[in-house]
Amino acid sequence: MAQIDTSTDTLETTAPLRRRLGLVQATALNMIDMVGIGPFVTLPLVMGFMGPNFLLAWVVGAALSLVDGFIWSELGAAYPEAGGSYRFLKLAYGEQKWGRLMSFLYVWQTLVQAPLVVASGAIGFAQYFAYLVPLDEWWQPKLVSGVVVLLLIALLYRRIEDIGKLGVLLWVGVLGLMGWLILGGVTHATQPVAWLPEGGLAALPGVLLSAAMGQATVKTIYSYLGYYNVCHLGGEIKDPQRVIPRSIFLSILGIMALYLLLNWSVGSVIPWQEAGQSKFIVSTFVERVYGATAAKAATALVLWVAFASLFAVLLGYSRIPYAAAADGEFLPIFAKTHPTKHFPHVSLLLLGGVGFVFSLLFRLGEVISAILAMRILVQFVGQAIGLVLLRRRRGTAALPFKMPLYPLPVVVAVVVWLWVFMSIQDGVKVEGQAGASLFLPFQVAALLMMALGVVVFLLWSRSQRRWPFEN
């Protein structure tokens, strides 16, 4: 493969990113990334798994997010650069050897899992859109999801300061919808919602360790993902040593409160047995409380929120291949930034384009499980262990943010992430000859994807005559 081009023409289009995003904008982009379509499509799924104990799954998801937030905050404040986990993994495992492999695997997976995230939001958008406009033909939902992805690419094709302002506007829509739904539950509650399982605290350990909790947590974690989006945008954050940790925890605590209140509101109006069967739970809830016209308005707001989240998701992920290419560890074309708007347009177009294709091919439940299976080992577990390696090698004296009770948050995060990984029960059905088929669990698919990434990395390194082929 060709060596990186360092000519003047290339350097002119690889200008550094500009720090233009403050705490409000960073938190807004984090929160709209986290909310999205997730809670509205996973809420009935969690109720189906957990029954009357559905609130506990959302508490567990929030707890894992807070623990993992300490890891992201320490790394993000210390190394505020574009790419987030790409940079963290490379520094933690050694920039010249194993760090190259770990960071490459992260970017390799990003080329697949980032479009999967975009596709999941677009598919969920089409699911709720069907409440307003019937989508009876098989191709109609796919048309809607595909158009959503194309519109996202068009809106993100602009300067970062313009995106920050647009992000705050979309955030207002997120908070408005959640506040309206919570108010509806507060003013129209007809039945109690349990915060503890039947049997009280004595029954709590059994519920938390159940298979149902594992499956439900997979869905709630998907809805909390995004609290680290500010780290992907680290090269564009003002005063990042303070803004990044504050943004992460403000986002997690704010979304935790909104999710718990939202689930309580829905459960206090619609019995969990009925809610667990609904495809349009928010629309059904509002229709029950305010009537059909209000339900259509609420559905429109759900679509607004879903679109806003995809906006933040694609924005953050587009910076990852850019960071790797600018660092000389990926195809040089991804390092190019737009000559006048100063954003990584090649990376944006590629991830958006693949997301468009995925939105036409997959179903929502499969996409959610695939996203987590692919990300947990390299990004979340690998990054947590990497923080320990960085502390041992570089010390803690210069850290702008230090996690409390170290290393307890790291140990808890690794154990719980591995538990979530093993709790994924979905997979891909591979059709063979003569009608035979093979069920491939997503855990296995993730490991195969990692193995393929290792092969590609070795081929890339050999062409560049870099570790482990220096001589």
Stockholm file with secondary structure:
# STOCKHOLM 1.0

chainA/1-471         MAQIDTSTDTLETTAPLRRRLGLVQATALNMIDMVGIGPFVTLPLVMGFMGPNFLLAWVVGAALSLVDGFIWSELGAAYPEAGGSYRFLKLAYGEQKWGRLMSFLYVWQTLVQAPLVVASGAIGFAQYFAYLVPLDEWWQPKLVSGVVVLLLIALLYRRIEDIGKLGVLLWVGVLGLMGWLILGGVTHATQPVAWLPEGGLAALPGVLLSAAMGQATVKTIYSYLGYYNVCHLGGEIKDPQRVIPRSIFLSILGIMALYLLLNWSVGSVIPWQEAGQSKFIVSTFVERVYGATAAKAATALVLWVAFASLFAVLLGYSRIPYAAAADGEFLPIFAKTHPTKHFPHVSLLLLGGVGFVFSLLFRLGEVISAILAMRILVQFVGQAIGLVLLRRRRGTAALPFKMPLYPLPVVVAVVVWLWVFMSIQDGVKVEGQAGASLFLPFQVAALLMMALGVVVFLLWSRSQRRWPFEN
#=GR chainA/1-471 SS CCCCCCSHHHHHTCCCCCCCBCHHHHHHHHHHHHHTTHHHHHHHHHHHHHGGGHHHHHHHHHHHHHHHHHHHHHHHHHSCCBTTHHHHHHHHHCTTTHHHHHHHHHHHHHHHHHHHHHHHHHHHHHHHHHHHSCCCSTHHHHHHHHHHHHHHHHHHSSCHHHHHHHHHHHHHHHHHHHHHHHHHHHHHCCSCCCSSCTTGGGGHHHHHTSHHHHHHHHHHHHHHTTTTHHHHBGGGBSSHHHHHHHHHHHHHHHHHHHHHHHHHHHHHHSCHHHHTTCSSHHHHHHHHHHCHHHHHHHHHHHHHHHHHHHHHHHHHHTHHHHHHHHTTSSCGGGGCCCTTTCSCHHHHHHHHHHHHHHHHHCCHHHHHHHHHHHHIIIIIIHHHHHHHHHHHHHCSTTCSSCCTTTTHHHHHHHHHHHHHHHHCCCEEEEECGGGCEEEEEHHHHHHHHHHHHHHHHHHHHHHHTCTTCCC
#=GC SS_cons         CCCCCCSHHHHHTCCCCCCCBCHHHHHHHHHHHHHTTHHHHHHHHHHHHHGGGHHHHHHHHHHHHHHHHHHHHHHHHHSCCBTTHHHHHHHHHCTTTHHHHHHHHHHHHHHHHHHHHHHHHHHHHHHHHHHHSCCCSTHHHHHHHHHHHHHHHHHHSSCHHHHHHHHHHHHHHHHHHHHHHHHHHHHHCCSCCCSSCTTGGGGHHHHHTSHHHHHHHHHHHHHHTTTTHHHHBGGGBSSHHHHHHHHHHHHHHHHHHHHHHHHHHHHHHSCHHHHTTCSSHHHHHHHHHHCHHHHHHHHHHHHHHHHHHHHHHHHHHTHHHHHHHHTTSSCGGGGCCCTTTCSCHHHHHHHHHHHHHHHHHCCHHHHHHHHHHHHIIIIIIHHHHHHHHHHHHHCSTTCSSCCTTTTHHHHHHHHHHHHHHHHCCCEEEEECGGGCEEEEEHHHHHHHHHHHHHHHHHHHHHHHTCTTCCC
//
